[in-house]
């Protein structure tokens, strides 16, 4: 037998609403329950809302909140409350019964019929559920088009979809706000690591004997100011290449290859004396073989001849 504290009949529709009693509610006679019995539904609603916020798992408070909302004509809100209760207590017969009443008041007759049928499955002797089931079936039979079950379901699905989208957008916005902070932190960490590596390299260079002079002092930084003599030499080499390109009509690649050969030969000449001048003369002459004779003569004249003074190698031209 169901434990009931109140049964209300609605003269217009003949619907009965059941209120669940609980031993723990005895303490609430001076607050929520007394307000409900005195039909002070607004204060009763506030009381039960506060209880649910304080303890979302209090199904008794949520059930009584659904009853309070129903009495104020807030049928969609009472439906939501009863549905949440039934998710945790699917065998609560009077929950299905009151859910059916909330559906019925919204003209969702098909949904109401399903809810009353589930209540009767749990308690086949519930005369109130049987009475309301017959009434819902009669309404649906008289005007099937008036049923709003499908319409309401679509509205609920659309509402849930919008809520999900809002949550996703909020989550996305939160992530975007967090990303600049993470990037700044990563950049700061990378900068610190880079500075630390540079300091370590400087220490290693300072401690390396190869980087110290005879007095044990650090040598000047080779990456400092460029050598003026080397800069002038590079400029002269560039001018020579441009002039040779203009006079001989050679491509950039040919000029570069020719210049590389000349540099290599000059380095060899500076490093040692030739033990076989004739052979060296043949090797040097071979550099120009790919050019016509006039151009060979120009190159010899343009780039000059080795200096015979001092200990330099004899003229190979």
C-alpha positions as CSV (number, residue, x, y, z in Angstrom):
1,X,0.0,0.0,0.0
2,X,1.4,3.4,-1.0
3,X,2.4,5.8,1.7
4,X,0.4,9.0,1.0
5,X,0.1,12.2,2.9
6,X,-2.3,14.0,0.6
7,X,-4.6,13.2,-2.3
8,X,-6.1,16.0,-4.3
9,X,-8.8,15.7,-7.0
10,X,-9.3,18.2,-9.7
11,X,-13.0,18.6,-10.5
12,X,-12.4,19.7,-14.1
13,X,-10.4,16.7,-15.2
14,X,-10.7,14.3,-12.3
15,X,-6.9,14.0,-11.9
16,X,-5.4,13.0,-8.5
17,X,-2.0,14.2,-7.4
18,X,-0.1,12.2,-4.9
19,X,2.4,13.6,-2.4
20,X,5.1,11.3,-1.1
21,X,5.5,11.1,2.6
22,X,8.8,10.3,4.3
23,X,9.8,9.8,7.9
24,X,12.5,12.4,7.5
25,X,9.8,15.0,6.7
26,X,8.4,15.0,10.3
27,X,10.8,17.7,11.1
28,X,9.6,19.9,8.2
29,X,6.0,20.4,9.5
30,X,6.8,24.0,10.5
31,X,8.5,24.9,7.1
32,X,8.0,23.3,3.6
33,X,5.4,20.7,4.4
34,X,3.3,23.1,6.5
35,X,3.5,25.7,3.8
36,X,2.3,23.1,1.3
37,X,-0.6,22.0,3.4
38,X,-1.6,25.7,3.9
39,X,-1.4,26.1,0.1
40,X,1.4,28.6,0.5
41,X,3.0,27.0,-2.6
42,X,5.5,29.8,-3.3
43,X,7.2,29.5,0.1
44,X,7.0,25.7,-0.2
45,X,8.7,25.9,-3.5
46,X,11.5,28.1,-2.2
47,X,12.0,25.7,0.8
48,X,12.3,22.6,-1.4
49,X,14.5,24.4,-4.0
50,X,16.9,25.3,-1.2
51,X,16.9,21.7,0.0
52,X,17.6,20.4,-3.5
53,X,20.5,22.9,-4.0
54,X,22.0,21.8,-0.7
55,X,21.7,18.1,-1.5
56,X,20.9,17.3,-5.2
57,X,20.6,13.6,-4.2
58,X,17.7,14.3,-1.9
59,X,15.0,12.6,-4.1
60,X,12.2,13.2,-1.4
61,X,12.8,17.0,-1.6
62,X,12.9,16.9,-5.4
63,X,9.7,14.9,-5.5
64,X,7.9,17.4,-3.1
65,X,9.3,20.2,-5.2
66,X,7.6,18.7,-8.2
67,X,4.3,18.5,-6.4
68,X,4.6,22.2,-5.3
69,X,5.4,23.3,-8.9
70,X,2.4,21.3,-10.2
71,X,0.0,23.0,-7.7
72,X,1.2,26.4,-9.2
73,X,0.4,25.3,-12.8
74,X,4.1,25.0,-13.6
75,X,3.5,21.7,-15.4
76,X,6.7,21.6,-17.5
77,X,8.8,22.3,-14.4
78,X,7.0,19.7,-12.4
79,X,7.5,17.2,-15.2
80,X,11.3,17.9,-15.2
81,X,11.4,17.3,-11.4
82,X,9.5,14.0,-11.6
83,X,11.6,12.8,-14.5
84,X,14.8,13.4,-12.5
85,X,13.3,11.5,-9.6
86,X,12.4,8.6,-11.8
87,X,16.0,8.4,-13.2
88,X,17.2,7.6,-9.7
89,X,14.0,5.7,-8.6
90,X,12.5,4.0,-11.7
91,X,10.2,1.8,-9.5
92,X,8.5,4.7,-7.8
93,X,4.9,4.1,-8.8
94,X,3.5,7.4,-7.6
95,X,6.3,9.2,-9.5
96,X,5.0,7.8,-12.8
97,X,1.5,8.6,-11.8
98,X,2.3,12.3,-11.1
99,X,4.5,12.5,-14.2
100,X,1.4,11.3,-16.2
101,X,-0.6,14.2,-14.6
102,X,2.1,16.7,-15.6
103,X,1.9,15.4,-19.2
104,X,-1.9,15.4,-19.2
105,X,-2.0,19.1,-18.2
106,X,0.2,20.0,-21.2
107,X,-2.1,18.1,-23.5
108,X,0.5,15.4,-24.1
109,X,-2.0,12.6,-24.0
110,X,0.2,9.9,-25.5
111,X,3.0,10.6,-23.1
112,X,0.5,10.6,-20.2
113,X,-0.9,7.3,-21.3
114,X,2.6,5.7,-21.2
115,X,3.3,7.1,-17.8
116,X,0.0,5.9,-16.3
117,X,0.6,2.4,-17.9
118,X,4.0,2.2,-16.1
119,X,2.4,3.2,-12.9
120,X,-0.2,0.4,-13.3
121,X,2.6,-2.1,-14.1
122,X,4.1,-1.3,-10.7
123,X,0.7,-1.2,-8.9
124,X,-2.1,-2.8,-10.9
125,X,-4.6,-1.9,-8.1
126,X,-4.1,1.9,-8.3
127,X,-7.6,3.0,-9.2
128,X,-6.6,6.6,-9.6
129,X,-4.0,5.7,-12.3
130,X,-6.6,3.6,-14.1
131,X,-9.1,6.4,-14.0
132,X,-6.7,9.0,-15.4
133,X,-5.5,6.5,-18.0
134,X,-9.1,6.0,-19.3
135,X,-9.5,9.8,-19.4
136,X,-6.3,10.4,-21.4
137,X,-7.3,7.7,-23.9
138,X,-10.7,9.3,-24.3
139,X,-9.1,12.7,-25.0
140,X,-6.8,11.3,-27.5
141,X,-9.6,9.4,-29.3
142,X,-11.8,12.5,-29.4
143,X,-9.2,14.7,-31.0
144,X,-5.9,13.0,-32.0
145,X,-4.6,16.2,-33.6
146,X,-4.8,18.0,-30.3
147,X,-2.1,15.8,-28.8
148,X,1.1,17.7,-28.3
149,X,3.4,14.8,-27.3
150,X,5.5,14.9,-30.5
151,X,5.6,18.7,-30.6
152,X,6.8,18.9,-27.0
153,X,9.4,16.2,-27.6
154,X,10.8,18.1,-30.5
155,X,10.9,21.3,-28.5
156,X,12.6,19.5,-25.7
157,X,15.2,18.0,-28.1
158,X,15.8,21.4,-29.6
159,X,16.2,23.0,-26.2
160,X,18.6,20.3,-25.1
161,X,20.6,20.7,-28.3
162,X,20.9,24.5,-27.7
163,X,22.0,23.9,-24.2
164,X,24.6,21.4,-25.4
165,X,25.8,24.0,-28.0
166,X,26.1,26.7,-25.3
167,X,28.1,24.4,-23.1
168,X,30.4,23.5,-25.9
169,X,30.8,27.2,-26.8
170,X,31.6,28.1,-23.2
171,X,34.1,25.3,-23.0
172,X,35.7,26.5,-26.3
173,X,35.8,30.1,-25.0
174,X,37.4,28.9,-21.8
175,X,40.1,27.0,-23.7
176,X,40.8,30.0,-26.0
177,X,41.2,32.2,-22.9
178,X,43.6,29.6,-21.4
179,X,45.7,29.2,-24.5
180,X,47.4,32.6,-24.5
181,X,48.3,32.0,-20.8
182,X,49.8,28.7,-21.7
183,X,51.6,30.1,-24.7
184,X,53.1,32.9,-22.7
185,X,54.2,30.4,-20.1
186,X,55.8,28.2,-22.7
187,X,57.6,31.2,-24.3
188,X,58.8,32.3,-21.0
189,X,60.1,28.8,-20.2
190,X,61.8,28.6,-23.7
191,X,63.4,32.0,-23.2
192,X,64.8,31.0,-19.8
193,X,66.1,27.7,-21.2
194,X,67.7,29.5,-24.2
195,X,69.3,32.1,-21.8
196,X,70.6,29.3,-19.6
197,X,72.1,27.4,-22.7
198,X,73.8,30.6,-23.8
199,X,75.3,31.2,-20.4
200,X,76.5,27.6,-20.3
201,X,78.1,27.9,-23.7
202,X,79.9,31.1,-22.7
203,X,81.2,29.4,-19.5
204,X,82.4,26.4,-21.6
205,X,84.1,28.7,-24.0
206,X,85.7,30.7,-21.2
207,X,87.0,27.5,-19.5
208,X,88.3,26.0,-22.8
209,X,92.2,26.4,-23.0
210,X,92.0,26.9,-26.7
211,X,90.0,30.1,-26.2
212,X,92.6,31.7,-24.0
213,X,95.8,33.7,-24.9
214,X,99.3,33.2,-23.6
215,X,98.5,35.0,-20.4
216,X,95.5,32.9,-19.7
217,X,93.0,35.6,-20.6
218,X,90.0,34.9,-22.8
219,X,90.5,35.6,-26.5
220,X,88.3,38.2,-28.3
221,X,85.0,36.9,-29.5
222,X,85.5,35.6,-33.1
223,X,81.9,36.6,-33.8
224,X,82.6,40.2,-33.0
225,X,83.5,43.0,-35.5
226,X,84.7,41.7,-39.0
227,X,88.3,42.0,-40.0
228,X,88.7,45.2,-42.2
229,X,91.4,43.5,-44.3
230,X,89.2,40.5,-45.0
231,X,86.3,42.8,-45.9
232,X,88.5,44.6,-48.4
233,X,89.7,41.4,-49.9
234,X,86.1,40.1,-50.2
235,X,85.1,43.3,-52.0
236,X,88.0,43.1,-54.4
237,X,87.2,39.5,-55.2
238,X,83.6,40.4,-55.9
239,X,84.8,43.2,-58.3
240,X,87.1,40.8,-60.1
241,X,84.4,38.3,-60.6
242,X,82.0,41.0,-62.0
243,X,84.6,42.3,-64.4
244,X,85.6,38.8,-65.6
245,X,81.9,38.0,-66.1
246,X,81.5,41.2,-68.2
247,X,84.7,40.8,-70.3
248,X,84.5,37.1,-70.9
249,X,80.8,36.6,-71.2
250,X,80.8,33.7,-68.7
251,X,77.9,32.6,-66.6
252,X,77.9,33.1,-62.8
253,X,78.5,29.4,-62.3
254,X,81.5,29.4,-64.7
255,X,83.0,32.4,-63.0
256,X,82.5,30.8,-59.6
257,X,84.1,27.5,-60.7
258,X,87.1,29.4,-62.3
259,X,87.6,31.5,-59.2
260,X,87.5,28.4,-56.9
261,X,90.2,26.8,-59.0
262,X,92.4,29.9,-58.8
263,X,92.0,30.2,-55.0
264,X,92.9,26.5,-54.6
265,X,96.0,27.0,-56.8
266,X,97.0,30.1,-54.9
267,X,96.7,28.4,-51.6
268,X,98.9,25.6,-52.9
269,X,101.5,28.1,-54.1
270,X,101.6,29.9,-50.8
271,X,102.0,26.7,-48.8
272,X,105.1,25.2,-50.5
273,X,107.7,25.6,-53.2
274,X,107.2,23.6,-56.3
275,X,109.6,20.7,-56.6
276,X,108.8,20.4,-60.3
277,X,108.1,23.8,-61.9
278,X,107.4,22.4,-65.3
279,X,104.7,20.1,-63.9
280,X,103.1,22.9,-61.9
281,X,103.2,25.1,-65.0
282,X,101.3,22.4,-66.9
283,X,98.8,22.1,-64.1
284,X,98.2,25.9,-64.0
285,X,97.9,26.1,-67.7
286,X,95.4,23.3,-67.7
287,X,93.0,25.6,-65.7
288,X,92.5,27.8,-68.7
289,X,92.1,25.0,-71.3
290,X,88.3,25.3,-71.5
291,X,88.7,29.0,-72.6
292,X,89.6,30.3,-76.1
293,X,93.2,31.5,-76.4
294,X,92.3,35.2,-76.3
295,X,90.4,34.7,-73.1
296,X,93.3,32.7,-71.6
297,X,95.6,35.6,-72.3
298,X,93.1,38.0,-70.8
299,X,92.9,35.9,-67.6
300,X,96.7,35.8,-67.3
301,X,96.8,39.6,-67.7
302,X,93.8,40.3,-65.6
303,X,94.7,38.2,-62.5
304,X,98.4,39.1,-62.8
305,X,101.5,37.0,-62.3
306,X,103.1,35.6,-59.1
307,X,105.8,37.8,-57.5
308,X,109.3,36.4,-58.1
309,X,110.8,38.5,-55.3
310,X,112.1,37.0,-52.1
311,X,111.3,33.3,-51.5
312,X,108.2,33.2,-53.7
313,X,107.8,30.5,-56.4
314,X,109.1,31.3,-59.8
315,X,106.8,32.5,-62.5
316,X,104.7,29.7,-63.8
317,X,103.2,31.5,-66.7
